[in-house]
Amino acid sequence: MAVRATMSRFPMDPDAQEGSGLPWGVTVTPFATKDENGNSPVYGSDGHLLPRCENCWAYFNTYCELEQWAWNCSLCGTLNGLTSEAITRYSQPQSCAEMMSSFIDLELPVEGSEGEAMQARPVYVAAIDLSSSEEFLELIKSSLLAALEALGPGALFGLATFSHKIGLYDVQGPVPVVKNVFVPADSDASLPIELEDVMPLLSFLAPVETCKDRIASALETLKPTTSWERTTTAGQGLDGLLLGGRGFGVAMEALFNYLGSEYGNTFALARVFAFLSGPPDYGAGQLDTRRYGEQYASKGEDADRALLPEQTPFYKDLAAVAVQAGVCVDIFAVTNEYTDLASLKFLSIESGGSLFLYSNTDDSTLPQDMYRMLSRPYAFGCILRLRTSSEFRPGNSYGHFFPDPQYENVQHIICCDSYVTYAYDFDFANTTGFSRHTSEPPMLQIAFQYTVVVPPDELSTPGSVSASRPKHSLKRRLRIRTLQYLSAQNSSELYDSVDPEVVLSVLVHKVILASLEQGVREGRMLLHDWLVILIAQYNDAYKLLQYRNGSSATAHVDVAFSQCPQLQPLPRLVFALLRNPLLRFHEEGVHPDYRIYLQCLFSALEPSSLHRAVYPVLTSYSTPDKQAYPRHSLSRAALITSGSPIFFLDAFTTLIVFYSSTADPTLPYPPPHDCLLRTTINKLKHERSITPKLLFIQGGQDDATAFENYLIEEQDVEGSGLTSVMGFVSFLEDITRSVLEYMK
C-alpha cells in the first residue's frame, strides 16, 4: 500500500492551508505490494482479533500507547480496555504483526468451508459485438487467445455475442453450440426470457484448463452480422436508412442478471470483457450519437460542455446492478466513430474495471493489454476506508469505486490490481487546527479489506497426477497502514515539503470534476487561476514582490519559484496539462471519446505515471549504450544545445526513440537488442499497467511529427483562448501579468 501526500508536513491550521495555495491530500495505491519507500507489510493472522477503538473504530497500531489493561487510540485519544485474550497476545510483542509495524497485512477467517473451492473459481465472460467488421473480430479473437493463455487453471470462461440478438456458447461438448435470443427493439423493453432458461449457467461457463481448444474453435466461428440480417430484424428508418443492430445495453443487463444469480455460490468474482466496435444503437440503452455532429455545428451551445455529461442514466443505473452482482466490467472500444463513452464509462469505473479505446485495428495493443491485465495479481470484493485524527477529515474522494450508500469515506471496489490509485483531499474539522503545543501529531489510517484467490499448493508428489481438479481457495485479508505526519510551523516548511507529482494528481482529479460539471473552459480557468494564486501566495510568503520605481508595471514576480526547488516543476506541469487533450478545446480537434478515455486513464494512475503522461520524460544518449543527460525540457532548444545524437521520450502511453538528423551515421539504428537503451525500454514496458506503443524515428529521413508534437514548450497555451505560436516563456509572462492583477 503506497501512500503519498501532497505535503509531507501538514498545514498548521485553516489559515495556513488557505494561505499556502496548495491542495492538501493524499494518493493511495492500496494493493501495491510495497509502500512508497519500497517496504513490504508485516504479515500476520487473526485479523478479526485486532482491537478497535470504541469511539472512532480505528484499529490498534504501533502509535497507540499500550498500558497493562488498556490502550489509547492514536487517532482520537480514547482510552479503550483490552480483552484478556489481547493482554495475553500483547505480552509477547514479537509474535504479532501489529506490534512490529504500522504497515500490516492480516488473514481474516473465511466463512464456510464447504463449497469454498467452487466459490473460489474466478469467472470471465467475453461479450463480443457482432455488428462489426471482419478486422474487428480478428483482433478480438487474437486478444481472447492471449487472455486464455494468461488465465490460471480453475478459471471458468463464458463466450457471449450481441447484435440484434444475444448468443450464448456451450463449448463443453465436442462441437460448439450457440443459442440465440432476440433483443426487443423498444428502448424500454428487456429480454422476454431469462438467459438461465436459454442455457443453464454451468453449461455456459466452461473450465479453461479442459476447454481451451474448444473455446478457440468457437472463436473461429464468429462472423459479423450481415447488413441483410440487421435490415430484416431492425427494420429500416427514413429513406431506407438502416436502424439499429447493436443491442449492447440489453445484453449487459441480461448478463449481469444471469451471473448475479450465482454470485457467492458459483463464483466470488466475475469479470465481463465488453468488446465494442461502435455505439449501442438498438433496444434499451441505445445512444443518440447525432448529438456529436449537432453540437459541433451548433454555435449556441458549448460543445465541450455538451459532450461530457452522460445523455442517459441507463448505464449508471446498470453499473449499480453490476456491483450488486459482483461483476467487474472492462470496456474495450475499438472504433474511430463517436461512441459516447461519456454515457458508457460508468459501467467500468464504478465496477472497478478499465476503459480502453483503440482508434483502429491495425496497430492496436489490445492482445498485449488483455494478457498484461490478466497476468498480474488482483484483489476483489474490496472495502477501502480512510480515517484521520480528530483535527481534520477527508473531503472529496476520487477514483474508480462505488461509494458506500450508508457510511462516509467507505468505498467498495469490485476489482483492484497493484496499479490502481485513489485520491483524497482534506479539510480541517475546526478553526484551531493542529495545536502548536500538543504532542499529538496528525494521524492517518487506511484500512483495505480484500479477497484473493490462492492457487492450490503443489502437494502431490512429483510424477503423480491428481485425478481431481485443483482446488483454489479464497483468502480474506485486512491490510492496514497507519501514518504519522508533522505539521509545518511556517510557509517555507510547508513549501519545502511539497511532492509536485501528488499535487498534480489531486489537481487532475479536480479539473476533471470541474470540466464534467461546468465544461472544459471552466476546468482550464480553474487550473490557470490556481497557479496564479499559488505564485501570489508564495511571493507574499517569501516577501519577494519588488516594485521598481514604485510602479506595479515594472514589478518583478518570481514565477519560477527560485527560492523553493520543490515547487519549481509546477508551472511546467500546469502548462503541459493545459496543452493535454484532456483540457484542449473541442474545436482543436479533440475527439470527445478520447477525452473521456483520458479522464478514466488519468484518474486511476499513480502519481509518477501520471507525471509522465502529462509531462513526458525526455532523456538523451551519446550512444545506445551510454546515457548523456537524464532529463531535458520539452523544447527544440534543449535538443540542439545538448548536442546528443539519440533521444528517448517516455510519454507513458507512447515510447519514442529519436535519432537526430546530425547523428553519426555509424551509430546502429534501430538500437541493438542488447544495449542499455533497449534494456531501459523493456524494463519500462514490463512495469507499465498498459502496453505503450514503441516508435523509432530517424531525423531527416522519417516523418518526425509524432516526436515533435511532444515538444510542447514551443507551442503556446493560455488559460482561456486557443493556442497560437508562442510557448512556455510567453505562458509565464501571461501568468506574471495575472499575478500582478491579482495582487493589486
N, C-alpha and C positions, 0 to 999 in steps of 0.2 A: 504494500500500500504506500504509494508515493504521495506526499502532501507538500505542496509548495505555496507559500504565502506571498501576496503582492509586496509585503514589507515584513522582514524578519523581526523588526521591532514595531509593536503596535502603537497607534497614536494614543496619547495620554487621556484625552477627553474629546467631546464632540467639537470643541473649538479648534483643537489641534488637527482633527480629522478634516474638518471643513477647510481650515487654513492651508492644509498641505496641497489640496487639489488632486490628490491621488485616490484611486479606488482602493477599498480595503476589503480583502477577501482571500480565499484560498482555492487552489485546484486540487482535486482528489482523484487518484487513479487506484480504485480500491482493490482490483485483482492483480495489480503489479506484484511480481514475486518478491521484489525488494523495495526498500524505501528510497527516497530521493538521494540518499548518500550511499546506496549500494548494500545496505544491511538487510539481512533476512529476519523474519519474525522468529520468536522462540515458540516452538510447537509444544502443545500440551493436550491434556484430555479433560473430561468433566467440565466442559464449558457451562453446563447448566447449574453447576455449584458455585459459579463466580458470584461473590456478594455484590449487591446493587444498592445504591443509595435510596432510602425510602422517601426522600424528598424530590430529587431530580431524576432518579432512575439511572444515573451514571454508574458505570462499572468500576469496581475496585481496581486500583492501578498503583504503580510504584511511587507516584507522587502523593498518595494518601498517607496520613500519619496513622500508624498502627499502634494501638495500645494492647494491653493484655486481653481485654474483653470487648474492645470496640475499635472503630476506625473513623477518621474524619474524611469526608468526601472532599477531594481536591478541587471539585468544580463549584460546589455551593457551600461547603463548610459544615454541613450537617454531621452530627455525631450519630453513628449507626452501631448497633450491637452486633456481635458475631455469634453465630451458632457454635455449639460445642464441636461440630464437625469441622467448621472453618478454623477454630482455635487449634485443633489437632493438626490440620493441614498446614497452617502458617507457623507452627512450631519448628518445622523443617523447611526454611525458605528456599533452599536449593532444589526442592522436589517439585515446585510448582512454577509454571511459566510466568504467572502474573506478579510474582515476587522478584523475578530475574530481569524483566524487560518491560518497557512501556509499549512495545510492539509485539503482540502475541496472536497466535492462531490456535484456537482450541476446538477439539472434536466435541460435537453435541450428539446425544443419543438419537438414533433414527427410530421413529415409531414403527412398530410392526416388523416382523422378520419374514413371515410367510408372504409370498408374492412379491417380495422386495426385488428379487432378481429380474422378474418380469417388468416391474415398475421402473427399474433402472435402465431399461433399454431405450436409448435415445432414438427419436423418430424424425426422419427427414422426408419432406414431401416436395417434389418439384411440380410446380403448376406452370405449364408451358402454353404460350399464346400461339394458337394455330392460325389466327388471322394475320399471317406474317409472310415472309419470303423464304425461299429455299436457303438463302445465305444465312438468315437469322437462325433457322433450325439447325443448320450445320454447326454454327457457333455454339448453340445451346447443347447439342449432342456432345461435342468435344469437351465442353465445360463440365457436363454431368459425368462424363467418363473420368475426368480429372478428380471430380468430387468423390466418386466411388472409390478411387484409389486412396483418398485421404481418410475415408470413414473407417473406424476401427471395427473389429468383429463385435457382434452383439447389437449393431445398429439395425434399425428397420427402415426400409425405404419405400415410398409410395410414388407412383407416377400418375399425374393427372394432366389433362389438357383442357383448354377453354377456347371457345369462339362463340358461335350462336348456340353451342351445346357444350356440356361438360363431359369429358371422357375419363373413366376410371380404368386403370390397367391391372389385371391379375396376371402376375408374371411367375407365379409359383408352379404352374403346370408346364408341360412340355412345349406348349405354344402360347405366346402372349394373347390374352383375351381382353378386349376393350368393351366396356358397356357405356352407352351414352344416355344422357338425359338432356332434353331440350330446355333452353333458358327462355322464360317468358319475355316477350318484347316490352311489356309495360314497365315503366320506370319505377313503379312502386310494388311490383309483384315479386314474390320469392319463388323458389322451386316448388313445383306441385308435389314432389316426392322427396323424402329424406335420402341422402346418399347411402345411409346404412341399409336401406331397403333395395337400393340398386346393387350394392356389393357389400357384404359384411366387412368391417374394418380390418379384421385379421386376414382376409383374403387379399385386401388391397396393400397392406403393409408387409413387405417381403424381407426376410433376413438377408442382409447384404452378403454375408460370407458364403451362403449357399446359392444365391440367385444372381450374382453379379453378371454372369454371362447372359442370363435371360433378360435382365434389365437392359443390358447393352443391345440385345436383339430387339426388344420392344422400342428402344430409342430409334433404331434404324427404320421402323415402320412409320415414323411420324412424317406427315405430309401437310403442307399448308392447305387451309380450307380454300377451295376454288371459288372464284367470283360467282360461278353458277350456283353453287351450294348456298352462298350467302344471299344471293338475289332471291332465290325461291323461298328462303326462310324469313329473311328480314323484311323483304318487300322493298319496293322502290318508292322514292320520295318524289319531289318535284322534278320535272324534266328528266325522269328516268335515273336520277342520281341514286347511287347505291347507299342504303341506310343501314348502319349497324353491322355487327359481326364480332365485336369483342366484348363478351359479357363478363368482364373481369370482376365487377362488384358482386354479382350473384355467386360466381364461382368461389370467391374468397369467403363470403358469408357461409356458404354451404360447407366448405372445407373446415372452417373453424368449428361449426356445429358438429360435424362428422367426427373430428378429432377430440373435441371437448367432451363428448360423451364418455370417453375412455381416459380422460385426464386423471392421473393418480392411480389408475388401475393398470392400463397397458403401458403407460409412459409417464415420466416425470417432466419431460421437456419435448416439445415438438418444434421443429423449425420448418417453415414454409418458404421455399425459394420461388418467388413470383417473377417469371421472365416475361417482360412486356415489349412489344415492338411498336406500340403507339397508344393513343389514348383510349380508355374504355368508352365505347360508343353505342352500347346495346344493353337493354334491360336496366335493372336497378343499379344505381351508381354510375350511370353514363354521364360523361362530362361534355359540356358545350365548349369546344375549342375555338369556336368562331370569335370568342371574346379577344383572343390574341390579335387577330387582324383588325377587328373593330377598334380596340383600344389604341392600337398602334397608329391607326389612321385618325383617331379622334383627337382634336386639339383641345377639347373641353375638359378632358379628364387626364390626370397624371397616370401614364401607363405604368410607371414604376410602382405606383401605389395600387393600381387596379389588378395587377397580375400576381401580387404577392400573397394576398389572403386566399383561403380556400373558397371555392364557389358553392360548395355544398357541405353540410356537416356529415354526410353519409360515411366517409372514410374515418373521420374522427370517432364517430359512434361505433364503427366496425372495429376500430383499434381496441376499444373497451371490451368488446366481445372476445377478441384475440387474447387479451390479458387474462380475462376470466377463464379462458380455455387452456391457459398455459402455453400459448403458441407465440413464437417469435417469428416475425416476418421480415425477410430480406427481399428488397425490390431491386431487380436488375433491369433497367430500361435501356434497350439497345435501339436508339432511334434518333433522327435529327428533326423529326416533326414535333410540334408543340403538343405535349402530353399532359400538361397541367399537374406537374409534380407538387405544386403548392397544395393541391387537394389530397393527393395520394400519400404524401410523405408521412402523415400521422400513423399509417399502418406500421411503418418501420420504426420511426423514432419513439413511439410510445410503447412498442412491444420489445424494445431493446435490440432491434435489428439494424441493418445498414441499408442505405440507399445508394445505389451505383448508377451512373449514367455514362453510356458509351455512345458517341455520335455516329459510329459506323461499325460494320462487322469486320472490315479489313484489318485494322491494327488494334483490335480490341484486346485488352488484357484479361477478359472475363475468365478464361480457363485457369490462368495463374492466380487470379484473385479468389476464385472458388477454392482451389487447392489450399492456398495460404490460410484462408478463413477457417477451413475445417481441420487443418493440421494443428492449429495452436490450441492450447488448453482454454477452456471457458468454464464459467460458473453459471448456475441458473437458479431460478426461484429466489433471487437475492432481495435483501432488505437493507437499505443504507440509511443510517441515522447519524446526524451530526448534533453534538451537544456542546455548549460553551459554558464558561464560568459566568456567574450571575451579572457581571457588569455590562456584558454585551450579548448580542443574539444574532442568529442568522437572519439575513434579509431575504433576498431572492436566491433561488437555486436554479441552476442551468444545466441542461443535459438531456440525454435520451432516456427518460424514465417515465413511470406512471406515478403521479403523486398520490399518497395515501389519502383517501377521502375523509378519514377521521382524525389522524394525528398529524400535527405540524412537523415539518422538517424530516418526514419519513418518506423515502422514495422506494418504489417497487421496481425491480429490474428483472425482466424475464430472462435475459441472457446477457452475459458480460464477459469480455475477454480481457487480457492483460494490458491492452492499449486504451480502452475506453475511459475517458476522463470526464469528470463533472466539476462544476464550479459553484461557489457560494460567495455572496458578499455579506458584510456585517454592518450592523448599526449598534450604537450604544443603547443600553436599556434605560439609562438615566443621564442627567446632565453632569454628574460627578465624575464619571469615567473611572479610570484606574487610579486609586489614591496613591499619591507620591510616597506616602509614609507606610503603606501596608507591606507586609511580607508575602502577600498572596498575588503572584503574577497571573496574567491572563492564561487561561487553560482552554484546550480544545480536545474533544474526544470524538473519534469517528468509529462507529460500530458497523460492521459489514457481515451480515449473516448470509450464508450461501450454501449451495449444494454442488458437489462434483460427482461425476461418475468415475469410479475407480475400477480399472481393468482387473480381471482375476489374476492373482499371483500364480506364477508357474509352479504349482505344487506337484504336478505329475512328474514322475521320474523321466529322465531323458530317454527317448525312444518309444515310450509308451504313448498310445493315442487315447485320449479320453473319449469315451463314447458319448458322453453328454455334452451339450453345447456349453461353452464357457459362460459363467455367470458373472455379470458385472454387478457391483454393489454401489449403493448410494452412500455418500458421506456428507453429513451436515456439519458445517463448521462456522465458527464465530471468530472473525478477525477484528482485533481492537487496536487502535493506535491512539495513545494519549500524548499530547504535545503541550509543552510549556513555552511561553514566549516572554520576552522582555518588553517593557513599554519605553518609548523614546522620551527622553527628558526635554528635547528641543527639536526644532525643524531640521537642523543639519543631521542629527542622529537618525531621524525618520527618513530623510532623503538618501542617506548613505546605506540604508538597509533595504533599498528597493530592489526587487527582482523584475527587470523590464519584461522578461518573457511572460511572467504571470500577469503583469499589468496588461499586456497585450491580450492575453486570453480573456480576462474579465471584460476588457473594452470590446472585444469582438462579440461576446455574448450580448453586451448592452446595445451595440449598434445593430445587431441582427434583430433584437427585440424592437428597437425603435423603428427600423425600416419596415418590419412586418406590421406594426401598428399605425405608423404615420407616413411611410414611404421612404424611398432611398434618399431623396433630397434631405429629409429630416435626419436620417442616420448620418449623412455626410456632415451636416451642420453641427450635430451633436459632437462628432469627433473633432472637427475643426475648433469648435468653441472650447472643448475640454483641454486641448493643447494650449490654446491662448490663455486660459485661466491658470493652468499649471505653471506656465512660464512666468505669468504675472505674479503668482504666489511665491514662486522660487526667487524671483528678482527682489521681491519685497522682503522675504525672509533673510536673504543674504545682503540686503541693503546695496544692491548692485546698480539700480537705475540712476544713471548720471545725466544731468541736464547740462548741455553746453550752452553758455551764454544765456542761461535761464529759459531757453526755448525748448518745448517738448518736440519740436520738429527735428531738432538735432540730438535728441536724447539717444543714449546708447543702451540697447536692451541685450542682455545675454541670452540669446535664443539657443545657444549651443550647450548650455549647462556646463560651462567650463570649470565651475567650482565643484561639480559633483559627477564623477565618472559613471555612477550607477544610472543617472538619468540621461546620459548622452545618447543612447540608442533610440530614445523615444521619438524625437522629431522624424527620424528616418522611418521608423515603424509606422507612424501615423501617415506620413507621405505615401508609403508603399500601400497601406491599407486603403487610402483614398484612390490609388491607382488600380486596385484589385477589382476584377469583375464583380466581386461581392457588392461593391458600392459604386460601380460605374453606372452611368445612365443608360436607360433603355435605348435611346437614340444613338448611343455609341456602338450599338450592335451587340449588346449583351443579351443572350437568349434567356428568357425568364426561367426555363427549366434548369439551365446551367447555374443560374444564381441560387436557386433552391438547393441544387446538388451541393454547391459550395457551402451554403448555410449548414446543411446537415453534416458535411465532412468537417468543417472548421469547428463546429460546436461539440465534436467528440474527440478532438485531437489534444494530446498532452502539450504543454507549453513549448517545448523545444521543437517539436514537429510543426506546430502552428507558426512559429517564428520563421522556419524555412519556407513554409507555404506562402507566407505574406512577404517576407524579405529574404529571397534566396541567398545561400552561401556561395560566394564566388572565390575559388582557390586557384592559384597558378602553380605550374610545374615547369622547371627548366628542362627536364627530360621525363619520359613516362615513369622513371624510377626515382625521381628526385623532386620533392615539393619545393617551390620557391617562396611563396607567401601564403599563409593560411586564410587570409581574408582580405577582400577588396571591396570598395564601394561599387555599386552597380552603375558604372559610367564608362564611356569610351575613354575618357581621360585616364582612368585607372588602368585600363588595358595598355594604353600607349606608354604611360610613364613607368609601368612595371618592367617593360622590356622582356617579359616572359613569352615563350612561344606557345605554351599549351595552357588552356583554362578549363577548369571543371566547375560547372554550375549545378548546384543541388537545389531544385525548387519543389521538393517533396514529391509531387506527382510526376515530375519530369527531371531526368538527369541528362546534362548535355556536356559532351567533351568537344571543345572548340580549339582547333589549331589555327593560329593567326596566319595571315597571308604572308607574313615576313618570317615564318618559322623555317628553320634549316630543313631543306628537302631530304636530308639523310635521316631525320627523326622518323622512326617507324609509325606509319598510320594505316589503320587504327592502332591504338596502343596494344602491345602484345599481351596475351592472356596471363602471363606470369609476372607482370610488372606491378609496381606499387599502386599506380593509378587504378588498374583493374581490380586489385585486391581491395582497395578502398571502396570502389563501386559495388563489388559483390557483397561486402560487409554491410553497406548501407541498404542494399536491396533486401538482404536477409533480415535486417532488423525492422523493416518498414511494415506498417499494417496493411498497406495496399501495394500493388505492383507498380513501381514507377516506370515510365517509358524512358528508354535509353536512346539518345541520338548522338551520332558522330558527325561533326561538321568541319569541313576543311575550308578555311577562309580563302577567298579568291577563286575557288572552284565551285563550291556548293552554295546553295541559297542559304544565307546566314540569318534570315529574318527571324526564325524561331529563337535563336540566341539573342539577337539584338533587341527583340521585344522585351527581354528581361532587364535591359539596361535602362531602367526607369528614371534614373536621376537626371536624364536629359529630356525627359518628357514632362510637361507641366501638369500640375493639378492644383486646384484651389478649392476652397470649401463649398462654393455654391455652383459655379458655372461649369462649362465643358472644358476639355483640355485644349491647350494651344501648343506653341513650340518651345516654351521655356521649361526649366526643370527645377531641381531641388533648391538651388540657390534663390530663385525668384519666389519659391514657396516660402522659404524662411523670411524673405523680405516682406511678403504679404502677412505672415504671422506677426512680424515685428510691428507693422502698422496696426494690426488688430490689437496687439498687446498695449500699445500706446493709447489707442482709442479706449480700451477697457479700463486703463489706469487713470484716465483723466478725472 
